[in-house]
């Protein structure tokens, strides 16, 4: 069946997509981490990471929460961070070196579904906004569980439903409408694929985890202006630029200008800065 979902093609497209926007993530890293640090901090708490621990960060991207975990485990600990994008990993390695953590964090290219994880190696596993993109999450979670020491813990963050993540939904809705892009089939890996907490719990139960806990909280994403917000989206959101790739430049600019206009409803009238409040779902469990 020609329209059947091909996980290998999906992963290849993901790798190419993340590589294509790696420089954008480098450009906006400070802004991203000003918002994302609260998520990394909570993951370290939920995973109960301590000094001297060996930690695995799955889908580390530009290096979080690996960096936060490395600061926690200290020189007596170790963080192994994996990602399928060599472009993103190059930035993560550069960051770790700049802040003096290169001797604690080891970055490796791979994905959790196929990467060889040693049995009972890690005290804790963390993942910030990575699980939603895994085509075979149940198998990946089983592999991760086997890599934990007895009573080791896992903690992950995923996005809530689209309506509760306006910084993602706003440009996505406009670009899909303007380009006539249909929504992906249900169950296709993507940013909101684990917003259903019942499904999320089920996936962890299927993998054999115990003491599964789910909570939600918010993170604020702020940029100085609507124009800079759209510059950020254009630099970091590979799927959106791919949707518009075949359009004339003038038409692309027209669509981006619509995103600028729509984002102004999140602006502070006094400063012009835009502030989005996004909901994050956290899941934690024990081997």
Secondary structure, 3 states (H helix, E strand, C coil): CCCCCCHHHHHHHHHHHHHHCHHHHHHCHHHHHHHHHHHHHHHHHHCCCCCCCEEEEECCCCCCCHHHHHHHHCCCCEEEEEECCHHHHHHHHHHHHHCCCCCCEEEEECCCCCCCCCCCCEEEEEEECCHHHCCCHHHHHHHHHHHEEEEEEEEEEEECCHHHCHHHHHHHHHHHHHHCCCCCCCCCCCCCCCCCHHHHHHHHHHCCCEEEEEEEEEEEEEECCHHHHHHHHHHHCHHHHHHCCCCCHHHHHHHHHHHHHHHHHHECCCCCCEEEEEEEEEEEEEC
